[in-house]
Amino acid sequence: MGIFHFFKKKPKVNGIIKYLSLEDWWLNELNDEEREIILNTYSPMGDENSIIEGEIYSSSQTQLHFFWGLIGWFNKPDLRYVAYKLITKAESLIDENSAPLDVHFLYGEKIEVCYKDRDLHPNGLELAIEACEQQIENSPAAAIAFKQQHGGDLPAHKGYSQLAIVLEKQKRYGEAISLCEKAKSQGWAGDWDKRIERCNKRAKP
């Protein structure tokens, strides 16, 4: 490496990447191709480069919120490898101070990505199940946060519903029933009673 290359000035990064202090991730953990793909693919306002341009002085967005909003844009067969890299980075940011709903939605995106690959990778289904279990583990805290912030009944829970589907397909009816009962007891919306009834019937010899 030449001395001039060593002192080569790195491109300036602004936008939400700078506001969220993600410049090091952007410049050092991604390669040129990945940065270009992200800029060309992620354009929620129809504006390329929007995440690295302009000055942002105030935002309610957290690092985790940014990532779970980003991941879904790459849930396509040819881009899913980028989604996995984003998921890995996002999971490394989770700590005891993370907002439960940010964790909830991040694992929801992980479930979507991994379940699409369930038949395409040797451990695809295992990764999808793990993602469901991660979201379920966070479900008590997420339920409290949902009720505090939005009130009313809880919405559907992707982790519970997807894992219940997998267990039923695998004829693990007892586990599926227990899972549905747990989801129902926490108040998550879903056709839990119908699935419990169906699994009970299928479990009978």
Buried (B, 14 or more C-beta within 10 A) or exposed (E): EEEEEEEEEEEEBBBBBBBBEBBEBBEEEBEEEBBEBBBEBBEEEEEEEBBBBEEBEEEEEBBBBBBBBBBBBBBEEEEBEBBBBBBEBBBEBBEEEBBBBBBBBBBBBBBBBBBBBBEEEEEBBEBBBBBBEBBBEBBEBBBEBBEEEEEEEBEEBBBBBBBBBBBBEEEBBEBBBBBBEBBBEBEBBBEBEEBBEBBEEEEEE
